[in-house]
Amino acid sequence: MNKKTIRDVDLKGKRVLIRVDFNVPIKDGKVTDDTRIAAAVPTLEAVLAQKPRAVVLMSHLGRPKGGPDPKYTLQPAVPVLSEHLGVPVAFVGDCVGAAAEKALAALPEGGVLLLENTRFYAEEEANNLDFAAKLARLGDVYVNDAFGSAHRAHASTEGVTHFLPAVAGLLMEKEIEFLSSAIENPARPFVAILGGAKISDKIGVIENLLTKADKILVGGGMANTFFKAQGIEVADSLVEEEALETAASILGKAGGKLVLPTDVVIADKFEADASAKQVAISGGVPAGWRILDIGSQTVQKFSEELENTRTIVWNGPMGVFEFERFAQGTFAVAGAVARRAQAGAIAIIGGGDSAAAINQGGFADKVTHVSTGGGASLEMLEGLVLPGVAALNDK
């Protein structure tokens, strides 16, 4: 981590503009999972301890189309953040311009202000520099603590750094240090676990990990494409036809590092109440059925592969864990990862669905680190430079 952080700058009396990741699930006007809000609290407390003039927070939420949409307002985050910080948090229904500047001026000394969704402006995702300059008018120093958005070159993650001194928050620092050390200098044996639906999302990740990891365990829908590339019948299972050649090429150069499921749980339809049975993959999948989870032999095999590991990185579920009947493989692997972490291994969960599975399974406090950024952690695993990190001031 060769970037400056909030420890390297004097924030006393300054207006501190912080990019947070409050892209949280909201239902009926209430935040249903505050993990990302809670993750920002250590940075916010550390900034407030430096006695700034004001703390101004900006974030996106969801994917609003072409302008303000009440469905995507950040207002529901206010009471949650206020409770976590133990201080009142003000809110303004815009993120730039007169209303935002007036709300900032009205803040008491050391007050906290949350701006409205930056994606209510198309200029945010376009990384429009005029828009970034308007955001920058709300701060004297810029802090990026939104690891989950660091792989995007947007106005609030990259553009604003052209106008203000720019440093990392504590969450950003922690994410980068865990993920980069796991990839660049892992304690060995180092095993990566990859799941999720598509190979195409993870081709770069697999190719990079083949040069770094001792083993790569593959589950989820992406395993189906590898099966079909080997000539195994997968019937109605999800397969990326356009990635078959790539899958065959990866298998050709994996040299035994890639470990695929030996048995799977199949269903007669893609429904929570589908009929299910376990089959050995060597015999293929019968017509009219589809693979929705890894089988018990595979769980055993994967657990054995994890037995003496010292570093584990996991990204992507082993099956359709949203359906209870097809969640067993994912939760069993989560349990095996947690047990290794408790025995001293470094276990890093790469955001997204894997983080959701670890949380649902009750293992979040038993692993080393649960990333807040699915896409960003994937790009780090691929060895790519994140624009939101590259833009920060070097030490």
Order of alpha helices (4+ residues) and beta strands (2+ residues): beta-beta-beta-alpha-beta-alpha-beta-alpha-beta-alpha-alpha-beta-beta-alpha-beta-alpha-beta-alpha-alpha-beta-beta-beta-beta-alpha-beta-alpha-beta-alpha-beta-alpha-alpha
